[in-house]
Amino acid sequence: MGKLLIVGTVAFDEIETPFGKTDRILGGAATFIGLAASQFDIESAIVSVVGDDMPQDYLDLLVKKNIDISGIEVVRGGKTFYWKGKYHNDLNSRETLVTELNTLSDFKPVVPTEFKDADVVMLGNLHPEIQMSVIEQMNQRPKFIILDTMNFWMDHALTELINVIEHVDVLTINDEEARQLTEEYSLVKAAEEIHKMGPEYVVIKKGEHGALLFHKEQIFFAPALPLEEVFDPTGAGDTFAGGFAGYLAASDNMSFNNLKSAVIHGSNLASFCVERFGTKRMESLKKEELEKRLHQFKALTQFDIELT
Amino acid sequence: MGKLLIVGTVAFDEIETPFGKTDRILGGAATFIGLAASQFDIESAIVSVVGDDMPQDYLDLLVKKNIDISGIEVVRGGKTFYWKGKYHNDLNSRETLVTELNTLSDFKPVVPTEFKDADVVMLGNLHPEIQMSVIEQMNQRPKFIILDTMNFWMDHALTELINVIEHVDVLTINDEEARQLTEEYSLVKAAEEIHKMGPEYVVIKKGEHGALLFHKEQIFFAPALPLEEVFDPTGAGDTFAGGFAGYLAASDNMSFNNLKSAVIHGSNLASFCVERFGTKRMESLKKEELEKRLHQFKALTQFDIELT
């Protein structure tokens, strides 16, 4: 059974979409990553920080999914990271209305002793120095380190970001961010530039347009499943990353071929995430539902052209 | 050997991209469709109209690809349809600088007698009444009618457009146009609405994000091949349609499974079209190059997840 260490935010999200709005609900990168990864046969732990305004119910929800939360620091008298956002009609663009870092601004992650030998480390979007400090706490180089990031760090901590990117096996990044980071418009060229920065694999996330996996000259594409309804895209990218990381930790095989399966599993999980507000759909998701939808992914992409 | 009848513009394009600009060069929907379809073992003909300013060299280029041009009316003293456009830096958006309909404004298509029994009819983007008049000239209902259209006709000839859509087997349309036509944001729902309008199949083109094929409950997705360089996107959609139509005419099999292959062939051809200005790449394209790139499409999309 593989061990997965997840680092990222556990947060309050307040979301408005064309279909409704929420109060402060459970969100955060590590939450979505953890819930998605919990679908696989692994041991997992989250390293994060929250204030004591975080309801025990939300933490229990993670524990119920067999996620070790001993690495989630609860700051007494502190407030949890809070994000409020609004999606436009097409759900492809969103506006951040409020960001309160709160306890996140002084976050010093501490990796639990039992996870210092994790096989896979999934570094959710955070300050690159925080991501780096997690790598440095590991007993040995993990088999596989996955890093997610965003444009904010390119604008405000580029040197530190480039430093941590050098130490990871996979960078997951969205298309616009890949272009910003490399100053290449073509995603093929952008991936080549990222390979040169260190990562052997690059995953470029294109939201409703799927995800591309690059490994040197090889490219694999996983579409997003076309859905009748997308209700709330919040957490879809992290859910994708969690499925990707969880599958790799469970299968203990870091070949390109197995990474292809991992991006399909990630896309599969993300297709459920967007069906309800926040974490709602992920909380109740069953293995049978995942299996059924994998058949749809096969039907969606597989074709029979005889080649010589 | 299947017979394919193509109706659409043969035109002058003047194109500016971030990589350079052209003079008036050969363009038009029927031109790109015809060149793409000529890669398959079919008899094909173009029905169109040009002025006598159209150089014989351009028409000869079509004849050299075994395309029957007896249905291309040459209007003495007339001027050929002319489009001038400029692509922005990302090549995903373009601006039309000039559109001169010229001889196209009085176009009355006449289907050559030998093609009134065509197996497949590909109606390129034109006024829906012109498209309808072609269907009406056929000796019998063709095995397969494919219709391409654009938002302009939704704005200016919606009744006529809805009428011709009812008579076809496949509507090919881009994502924004599918949304406009159906007032559904979800492409799955948009395709359902289009099915209700008549077509058994719907192809939604998403440019660099690939194409979706819908057939009732079934969905198939063909990605666009990620390319190092996209030089000029002009004609890519028509090239896709030409590959789709040409493959179907050659294989004489209109099953969903074979249509899946047809959209892959269309995507394959389109991936070459964008590598040079205008029709340049399509003029020299060899069957071996197509075959080689089909392997890339397989590698890009095929995965091995065991399903129960």
Contacts between the chains, C-beta under 8 A, distances in Angstrom:
chain1	res1	chain2	res2	distance
A	89	B	185	7.3
A	90	B	185	6.3
A	91	B	185	7.9
A	185	B	89	7.3
A	185	B	90	6.3
A	185	B	91	7.9
A	186	B	226	7.9
A	186	B	227	6.8
A	186	B	228	5.6
A	186	B	229	6.4
A	186	B	230	7.2
A	187	B	226	5.7
A	188	B	226	5.0
A	188	B	227	6.4
A	188	B	228	4.9
A	189	B	228	5.9
A	206	B	209	7.1
A	209	B	206	7.1
A	209	B	209	4.2
A	209	B	210	7.7
A	210	B	209	7.7
A	210	B	223	7.4
A	212	B	226	6.2
A	218	B	299	7.0
A	219	B	226	5.6
A	219	B	299	7.5
A	219	B	300	5.8
A	220	B	299	7.4
A	220	B	300	6.2
A	220	B	301	7.7
A	220	B	303	7.3
A	221	B	223	4.7
A	221	B	226	7.4
A	221	B	300	5.1
A	221	B	301	6.1
A	223	B	210	7.4
A	223	B	221	4.7
A	223	B	223	6.9
A	226	B	186	7.9
A	226	B	187	5.7
A	226	B	188	5.0
A	226	B	212	6.2
A	226	B	219	5.6
A	226	B	221	7.4
A	227	B	186	6.8
A	227	B	188	6.3
A	228	B	186	5.6
A	228	B	188	4.8
A	228	B	189	5.9
A	229	B	186	6.4
A	230	B	186	7.2
A	257	B	304	7.0
A	260	B	303	4.7
A	260	B	304	7.9
A	261	B	303	6.0
A	261	B	304	7.0
A	261	B	305	5.2
A	264	B	303	5.6
A	264	B	305	6.1
A	265	B	305	7.8
A	291	B	307	6.9
A	291	B	308	6.8
A	294	B	305	6.1
A	294	B	307	5.7
A	295	B	307	5.8
A	298	B	305	7.4
A	298	B	307	6.7
A	299	B	218	7.0
A	299	B	219	7.6
A	299	B	220	7.4
A	300	B	219	5.8
A	300	B	220	6.2
A	300	B	221	5.1
A	301	B	220	7.7
A	301	B	221	6.1
A	301	B	301	4.9
A	301	B	302	7.4
A	301	B	303	7.6
A	302	B	301	7.4
A	302	B	302	6.4
A	303	B	220	7.3
A	303	B	260	4.7
A	303	B	261	6.0
A	303	B	264	5.6
A	303	B	301	7.6
A	304	B	257	7.0
A	304	B	260	7.9
A	304	B	261	7.0
A	305	B	261	5.1
A	305	B	264	6.1
A	305	B	265	7.7
A	305	B	294	6.0
A	305	B	298	7.4
A	307	B	291	6.9
A	307	B	294	5.7
A	307	B	295	5.8
A	307	B	298	6.7
A	308	B	291	6.8
